[in-house]
Amino acid sequence: MSLMFVNARICANLRFFYHHTPFYTLTFMRKPLTPSQCVVLALAWAALCFIVLTSSPQIDGMLILTILISGALVFIPIVKALKKK
């Protein structure tokens, strides 16, 4: 099998899946985070930030911006999950 045929087959399968699966089941049908999952996610994020900050030769604006954006990506779903309970 050629690589082009394999890639075309994968694209066809994905197109079939997304075409026959309603949009709301792909995005909105998921279990909310439990409090223990929220704690584990927050601790993992804090540990990764600690590793990045201690291994970085200099702390500049791009590093701080990246950490702030990653914090928003981690903590917005956590806050939403905790507000639902």
Backbone hydrogen bonds, N-H to C=O, Kabsch-Sander energy under -0.5 kcal/mol:
donor,donor_aa,acceptor,acceptor_aa,energy
6,V,2,S,-1.9
7,N,3,L,-2.5
8,A,4,M,-2.2
9,R,5,F,-2.2
10,I,6,V,-2.3
11,C,7,N,-2.3
12,A,8,A,-2.2
13,N,9,R,-2.3
14,L,10,I,-2.4
15,R,11,C,-2.4
16,F,12,A,-2.3
17,F,13,N,-2.4
18,Y,14,L,-2.7
19,H,15,R,-2.0
20,H,16,F,-2.0
21,T,17,F,-0.8
25,T,22,P,-0.7
26,L,22,P,-0.8
26,L,23,F,-0.9
27,T,23,F,-1.2
28,F,24,Y,-1.9
29,M,24,Y,-0.8
30,R,28,F,-1.4
38,C,34,T,-2.2
39,V,35,P,-2.1
40,V,36,S,-2.3
41,L,37,Q,-2.6
42,A,38,C,-2.4
43,L,39,V,-2.6
44,A,40,V,-2.4
45,W,41,L,-2.4
46,A,42,A,-2.5
47,A,43,L,-2.5
48,L,44,A,-2.4
49,C,45,W,-2.5
50,F,46,A,-2.3
51,I,47,A,-2.4
52,V,48,L,-2.5
53,L,49,C,-2.8
54,T,50,F,-2.5
55,S,51,I,-1.8
56,S,52,V,-1.0
60,D,58,Q,-0.8
64,I,60,D,-1.9
65,L,61,G,-2.6
66,T,62,M,-2.3
67,I,63,L,-2.2
68,L,64,I,-2.4
69,I,65,L,-2.5
70,S,66,T,-2.5
71,G,67,I,-2.2
72,A,68,L,-2.1
73,L,69,I,-2.4
74,V,70,S,-1.6
75,F,71,G,-3.3
76,I,72,A,-2.0
78,I,74,V,-0.9
79,V,75,F,-2.7
80,K,76,I,-2.3
81,A,77,P,-2.3
82,L,78,I,-2.3
83,K,79,V,-2.1
84,K,80,K,-1.4
85,K,81,A,-0.7
